[in-house]
Amino acid sequence: MLNSDVIRPRIAASPRQRGFSLLELLVALMVIVLVTTLVNLSVSSGGQDIQLESQVRGLADVALYALDEAQMSGVDYGLLLQEEEQSGETVYSYHWLQRQLEGWEEPIGGGEMFAPQAFPPGVELELELEDAPVMDLSLDDDDYDEDEERISPQVVFYASGETTVGAINVRQEDSGDLLWRIEWDLLGRFKLLRRGQPEEEED
């Protein structure tokens, strides 16, 4: 006679499932916040580098344009760099000027090409000229014409095709590290040196 009892497989009792503790959740949250912060800092730093490079190249491009305009129009152009306060922060800006009968004024033509520009906060500029190794960019009474209450530019692009020889060092404000160096000679030939080094030429 067959045993009518049905043999059923024994199912092992599953261990009691345990949820995350408050401490584990806090640790996981801290890790997520830290990773997000690092990513944001990396993206922000990269964006600042791109902005600064665009500013440096834009300055050199407009300088070449100003030299061409000076030769074609027979009127001198000038570049004025200065340190100023904006929203409680120290920034370095530059302005384009044109020599007129009354003295140095904003260029008559050129539109947005000669609009004032400012470097992003966190960088500082050093201006080197032949007769002054490092110039102070904070404006004082010596920056004004003797006869006219007008600011004189430090760099002049003459109608003759010559330029005030010099260089601009762009440094990290906190560390003093050299980020960019802009050099130009008597004929207005510009060199852009990232961290003071010439860019590698493509084959």
C-alpha positions as CSV (number, residue, x, y, z in Angstrom):
1,M,0.0,0.0,0.0
2,L,1.4,3.3,-1.1
3,N,2.1,5.9,1.5
4,S,-0.4,8.6,0.9
5,D,1.8,11.2,2.7
6,V,3.2,13.7,0.2
7,I,6.8,14.5,0.8
8,R,7.1,18.2,0.5
9,P,10.5,19.9,0.0
10,R,11.6,21.8,3.1
11,I,11.9,25.5,2.4
12,A,14.6,27.1,4.4
13,A,13.5,30.0,6.4
14,S,14.8,33.2,4.9
15,P,16.8,35.4,7.1
16,R,15.1,38.5,8.4
17,Q,15.7,41.4,6.0
18,R,17.4,44.4,7.6
19,G,16.9,48.0,6.4
20,F,19.7,50.6,6.2
21,S,20.6,52.3,9.4
22,L,20.5,56.0,9.8
23,L,24.3,56.1,10.0
24,E,24.6,54.2,6.7
25,L,22.2,56.6,5.0
26,L,24.1,59.6,6.2
27,V,27.4,58.2,5.0
28,A,25.9,57.5,1.6
29,L,24.5,61.0,1.4
30,M,27.8,62.5,2.3
31,V,29.6,60.5,-0.4
32,I,27.0,61.7,-3.0
33,V,27.4,65.3,-1.9
34,L,31.2,65.1,-2.0
35,V,31.3,63.5,-5.5
36,T,28.8,66.1,-6.8
37,T,30.9,69.0,-5.3
38,L,34.1,67.7,-7.0
39,V,32.3,67.3,-10.3
40,N,31.0,70.9,-10.1
41,L,34.4,72.2,-9.1
42,S,36.0,70.5,-12.1
43,V,33.4,71.8,-14.5
44,S,33.6,75.3,-13.0
45,S,37.4,75.3,-13.2
46,G,37.3,74.2,-16.8
47,G,34.7,76.9,-17.6
48,Q,36.9,79.6,-16.0
49,D,40.0,78.3,-18.0
50,I,38.0,78.6,-21.3
51,Q,36.7,82.1,-20.3
52,L,40.2,83.3,-19.5
53,E,41.7,81.9,-22.7
54,S,38.9,83.6,-24.7
55,Q,39.7,86.9,-22.9
56,V,43.4,86.6,-23.7
57,R,43.0,85.8,-27.3
58,G,40.3,88.5,-27.7
59,L,42.7,91.1,-26.3
60,A,45.4,90.1,-28.8
61,D,43.0,90.0,-31.7
62,V,41.5,93.5,-31.0
63,A,45.1,94.9,-30.5
64,L,46.0,93.7,-34.1
65,Y,42.8,95.3,-35.3
66,A,43.6,98.6,-33.6
67,L,47.0,98.6,-35.1
68,D,45.5,98.1,-38.6
69,E,43.0,100.8,-37.9
70,A,45.7,103.2,-36.8
71,Q,47.7,102.7,-40.0
72,M,44.7,103.1,-42.3
73,S,43.1,106.1,-40.5
74,G,46.3,107.8,-39.6
75,V,45.1,108.1,-36.0
76,D,46.8,106.6,-33.0
77,Y,45.0,104.1,-30.8
78,G,45.7,103.2,-27.2
79,L,45.2,100.4,-24.7
80,L,44.5,101.3,-21.1
81,L,44.7,98.6,-18.4
82,Q,43.5,99.3,-14.9
83,E,42.6,97.7,-11.6
84,E,39.2,98.5,-10.3
85,E,36.5,97.4,-7.9
86,Q,33.4,95.7,-9.1
87,S,30.8,94.4,-6.7
88,G,33.3,94.3,-3.9
89,E,35.9,92.4,-5.9
90,T,39.1,93.6,-7.4
91,V,39.2,93.0,-11.2
92,Y,41.4,94.0,-14.1
93,S,39.8,95.7,-17.0
94,Y,41.0,97.2,-20.3
95,H,39.7,100.0,-22.4
96,W,40.5,101.1,-26.0
97,L,41.1,104.8,-26.7
98,Q,41.7,106.9,-29.8
99,R,43.9,110.0,-30.0
100,Q,41.7,113.0,-30.9
101,L,42.3,116.8,-31.0
102,E,41.0,117.1,-27.4
103,G,43.2,114.1,-26.2
104,W,42.5,110.5,-25.7
105,E,38.8,109.5,-26.1
106,E,36.7,106.4,-26.8
107,P,37.1,105.3,-30.4
108,I,34.5,106.9,-32.7
109,G,34.0,103.8,-34.8
110,G,34.5,100.1,-34.1
111,G,31.3,99.5,-32.1
112,E,31.5,96.4,-29.9
113,M,35.0,95.7,-31.1
114,F,36.4,98.4,-28.8
115,A,33.9,97.9,-25.9
116,P,35.5,97.8,-22.5
117,Q,36.3,94.4,-21.2
118,A,37.1,92.9,-17.8
119,F,39.0,89.8,-16.8
120,P,37.3,87.3,-14.5
121,P,37.8,87.7,-10.7
122,G,40.6,85.7,-9.2
123,V,43.3,86.7,-11.7
124,E,45.7,89.7,-11.6
125,L,47.6,91.4,-14.4
126,E,51.2,92.7,-14.6
127,L,52.1,95.1,-17.4
128,E,55.7,95.2,-18.5
129,L,57.0,98.0,-20.7
130,E,60.5,98.8,-21.9
131,D,60.9,101.8,-19.6
132,A,59.1,100.1,-16.7
133,P,59.6,96.4,-15.9
134,V,56.3,96.1,-13.9
135,M,53.7,98.9,-14.0
136,D,51.2,99.7,-11.3
137,L,47.7,99.4,-12.8
138,S,45.9,101.3,-10.1
139,L,45.0,104.7,-11.5
140,D,46.4,107.8,-9.9
141,D,47.0,111.5,-10.8
142,D,50.1,110.5,-12.9
143,D,47.8,108.6,-15.4
144,Y,46.1,111.8,-16.5
145,D,47.3,114.4,-19.0
146,E,48.8,117.5,-17.6
147,D,46.6,119.8,-19.5
148,E,43.5,117.7,-19.8
149,E,41.6,115.6,-17.2
150,R,41.8,112.6,-19.5
151,I,43.5,109.2,-18.9
152,S,46.5,108.3,-21.0
153,P,46.9,104.7,-22.2
154,Q,50.0,102.7,-21.3
155,V,50.3,101.0,-24.7
156,V,50.0,103.1,-28.0
157,F,49.4,101.7,-31.5
158,Y,50.9,104.4,-33.7
159,A,49.7,105.4,-37.1
160,S,53.2,104.8,-38.3
161,G,52.8,101.0,-37.6
162,E,54.9,100.9,-34.5
163,T,53.7,99.8,-31.1
164,T,54.8,100.4,-27.5
165,V,56.9,97.3,-26.8
166,G,55.7,95.2,-23.8
167,A,54.1,92.2,-22.3
168,I,51.2,91.3,-20.0
169,N,51.4,88.6,-17.4
170,V,48.1,87.0,-16.3
171,R,48.5,85.3,-12.9
172,Q,46.4,83.3,-10.5
173,E,45.6,85.8,-7.7
174,D,45.9,83.3,-4.8
175,S,49.0,81.4,-5.8
176,G,50.7,83.8,-8.1
177,D,51.1,81.1,-10.8
178,L,51.6,82.4,-14.3
179,L,48.5,81.4,-16.4
180,W,49.2,83.4,-19.6
181,R,51.8,85.8,-21.0
182,I,51.1,88.1,-23.9
183,E,54.1,89.5,-25.6
184,W,54.5,92.0,-28.5
185,D,57.3,93.8,-30.3
186,L,57.8,97.1,-32.0
187,L,55.9,96.0,-35.1
188,G,52.9,94.8,-33.1
189,R,53.6,91.1,-33.5
190,F,51.9,89.2,-30.7
191,K,52.8,85.9,-29.0
192,L,50.4,84.1,-26.6
193,L,52.3,81.9,-24.1
194,R,50.2,79.6,-22.0
195,R,51.9,79.4,-18.6
196,G,54.8,81.3,-20.2
197,Q,55.5,78.5,-22.7
198,P,55.1,78.8,-26.5
199,E,52.3,76.8,-28.0
200,E,53.4,73.7,-29.9
201,E,53.1,74.1,-33.6
202,E,51.0,71.6,-35.5
203,D,52.7,69.5,-38.2
